């Protein structure tokens, strides 16, 4: 069953609470890409958060995919999400990618986006190229990956630059995640409560 359908029924079956679920993650991009480590760290971060609030959901396993989605197509999807807040139906290039969440490591200087599952469509994250700012700055890539996975989990933007989910229309931008210390920016109590309720 696609995770969109699970969300639609609130992870309940026949009125009884469902067993814990896992969302498989497929990462598409070069095997040597440094964003793969950032994605793995972000998945660990979210599993800690989900466990901490008693959510019946975990992320993983993470697998590699060999599909290459053209950067111009990923750029159009990013621009569509930024323009109207949704991606609509995914193009046919996505049809052969397995996974409840698909993470695409773009080679373009696009704006990273994350989309929650909807109507049978998997969750999708598109990450911008890693070799220029802001993703090339220390500590940024792991937090951008975690931020976009937060959208996959249904969390919206906030306006506080000290928080992980800060983003448009607030002036928060990924460079604010820069730090000489490895750290993830925090969630609010409201966000934790929302996760606990959504994945109970």
C-alpha positions as CSV (number, residue, x, y, z in Angstrom):
1,X,0.0,0.0,0.0
2,X,1.3,3.4,-0.9
3,X,1.9,5.7,2.0
4,X,-0.5,8.3,0.7
5,X,-3.3,5.7,1.4
6,X,-1.9,5.1,4.8
7,X,-2.0,8.8,5.6
8,X,-5.6,9.0,4.3
9,X,-6.7,6.4,6.9
10,X,-4.5,7.8,9.7
11,X,-2.5,4.6,10.0
12,X,-5.6,2.9,11.4
13,X,-7.1,-0.3,10.2
14,X,-10.6,-1.4,11.2
15,X,-10.6,1.1,14.1
16,X,-7.5,-0.5,15.7
17,X,-4.1,1.1,15.9
18,X,-1.8,-0.2,13.1
19,X,1.6,-1.7,13.9
20,X,4.6,0.6,13.4
21,X,5.3,1.3,9.8
22,X,8.5,2.0,7.9
23,X,8.9,4.2,4.9
24,X,11.5,3.0,2.5
25,X,13.8,5.6,1.0
26,X,15.4,5.6,-2.4
27,X,18.3,8.0,-3.1
28,X,19.0,8.8,-6.7
29,X,22.3,10.3,-7.6
30,X,26.1,9.6,-7.9
31,X,27.4,6.9,-5.5
32,X,30.2,9.3,-4.4
33,X,27.9,12.2,-3.7
34,X,28.5,13.8,-0.3
35,X,24.8,14.5,0.1
36,X,24.3,10.8,0.6
37,X,25.9,11.1,4.1
38,X,23.8,14.1,4.8
39,X,20.6,12.2,3.9
40,X,21.6,9.3,6.2
41,X,22.3,11.6,9.1
42,X,18.9,13.4,8.4
43,X,17.1,10.0,8.4
44,X,18.7,9.1,11.8
45,X,17.7,12.5,13.1
46,X,14.1,12.0,12.2
47,X,14.0,8.4,13.5
48,X,15.2,9.8,16.8
49,X,12.4,12.5,16.8
50,X,9.7,10.0,15.8
51,X,10.8,7.5,18.5
52,X,10.9,10.3,21.0
53,X,7.3,11.3,20.4
54,X,6.0,7.7,20.2
55,X,5.1,7.9,16.6
56,X,4.4,4.6,14.9
57,X,6.6,5.4,11.9
58,X,10.3,5.0,11.1
59,X,12.3,6.0,8.0
60,X,14.4,3.5,6.1
61,X,16.0,1.4,4.8
62,X,17.8,3.7,2.5
63,X,18.6,2.2,-0.9
64,X,20.3,3.5,-4.0
65,X,18.5,3.9,-7.3
66,X,20.1,3.9,-10.7
67,X,17.6,6.2,-12.4
68,X,18.8,9.6,-13.6
69,X,16.2,12.4,-13.7
70,X,17.3,15.3,-15.9
71,X,18.1,18.4,-14.0
72,X,15.8,20.6,-16.1
73,X,12.9,18.4,-15.0
74,X,13.9,18.6,-11.4
75,X,14.2,22.4,-11.7
76,X,10.7,22.6,-13.1
77,X,9.3,20.5,-10.3
78,X,11.1,22.7,-7.7
79,X,9.7,25.9,-9.4
80,X,6.2,24.4,-9.4
81,X,6.4,23.6,-5.7
82,X,7.7,27.1,-4.9
83,X,5.1,28.7,-7.2
84,X,1.9,26.9,-6.0
85,X,2.9,24.8,-3.1
86,X,2.4,21.4,-4.8
87,X,4.0,19.3,-7.5
88,X,0.9,17.6,-8.9
89,X,1.4,14.3,-10.7
90,X,5.0,13.2,-11.0
91,X,6.3,12.8,-14.6
92,X,6.8,9.3,-16.1
93,X,10.5,9.4,-15.3
94,X,9.6,8.6,-11.7
95,X,7.5,5.5,-12.4
96,X,10.4,3.0,-12.1
97,X,11.8,4.4,-8.9
98,X,10.9,2.2,-5.9
99,X,10.4,3.7,-2.5
100,X,7.9,5.4,-0.2
101,X,10.2,8.5,-0.2
102,X,12.3,9.4,-3.3
103,X,15.3,11.7,-2.7
104,X,16.9,13.1,-5.8
105,X,20.4,14.6,-5.7
106,X,20.3,17.3,-8.4
107,X,23.2,18.7,-10.2
108,X,21.4,22.0,-10.7
109,X,21.5,25.2,-8.7
110,X,17.8,24.9,-7.9
111,X,16.0,25.5,-4.6
112,X,15.7,22.3,-2.6
113,X,12.1,21.2,-1.9
114,X,10.3,18.5,-0.1
115,X,6.8,17.2,-0.8
116,X,4.6,15.0,1.4
117,X,3.0,11.9,-0.1
118,X,-0.4,12.6,-1.8
119,X,-2.9,10.6,-3.8
120,X,-0.7,7.6,-4.1
121,X,2.4,9.7,-5.0
122,X,5.4,9.0,-2.8
123,X,7.1,11.6,-0.8
124,X,9.8,13.5,-2.8
125,X,12.8,15.5,-1.8
126,X,15.0,17.3,-4.4
127,X,18.3,18.6,-3.1
128,X,20.3,21.3,-4.9
129,X,24.0,20.8,-6.0
130,X,26.5,20.3,-3.2
131,X,29.6,22.0,-4.5
132,X,28.5,25.6,-4.1
133,X,27.0,27.6,-1.2
134,X,24.8,27.1,0.7
135,X,25.1,23.2,0.7
136,X,28.9,23.5,0.5
137,X,28.9,25.3,3.9
138,X,29.7,23.3,7.0
139,X,26.6,21.7,8.7
140,X,24.2,23.0,6.0
141,X,23.6,19.9,3.9
142,X,22.5,17.7,6.8
143,X,20.0,20.3,8.0
144,X,18.7,21.0,4.5
145,X,18.1,17.3,4.0
146,X,16.4,17.1,7.4
147,X,14.3,20.2,6.6
148,X,13.0,18.8,3.4
149,X,12.2,15.5,5.0
150,X,10.3,17.5,7.6
151,X,8.0,18.6,4.7
152,X,7.7,15.0,3.6
153,X,6.4,14.3,7.1
154,X,3.9,17.1,6.8
155,X,5.5,19.9,8.7
156,X,5.1,23.4,7.3
157,X,7.6,26.3,7.4
158,X,8.0,28.4,10.6
159,X,9.4,31.9,10.9
160,X,12.1,31.4,13.6
161,X,15.6,31.2,12.1
162,X,16.8,29.2,15.2
163,X,14.5,26.3,14.1
164,X,14.9,23.5,11.6
165,X,11.6,24.2,9.7
166,X,12.2,28.0,9.2
167,X,11.6,29.0,5.6
168,X,9.7,31.0,3.1
169,X,8.0,33.5,3.3
170,X,10.2,34.2,6.3
171,X,13.7,35.4,5.3
172,X,15.3,32.2,6.6
173,X,17.6,30.6,4.1
174,X,19.8,27.5,4.2
175,X,23.0,29.4,4.9
176,X,21.6,30.1,8.4
177,X,22.2,26.4,9.2
178,X,26.0,27.0,8.9
179,X,28.0,26.0,12.0
180,X,31.5,24.8,12.8
181,X,29.8,22.3,15.1
182,X,27.8,19.3,13.8
183,X,24.3,19.9,15.0
184,X,20.7,19.7,13.8
185,X,18.5,22.7,14.4
186,X,15.6,21.9,16.7
187,X,11.8,21.4,16.4
188,X,9.1,23.1,18.4
189,X,6.9,21.3,20.9
190,X,4.0,22.0,18.6
191,X,5.8,20.2,15.7
192,X,6.6,17.2,17.9
193,X,3.0,17.1,19.0
194,X,1.8,17.3,15.4
195,X,4.1,14.3,14.5
196,X,2.8,12.3,17.4
197,X,-0.8,12.9,16.3
198,X,-0.2,12.3,12.6
199,X,1.6,9.0,13.1
200,X,-0.1,7.5,16.1
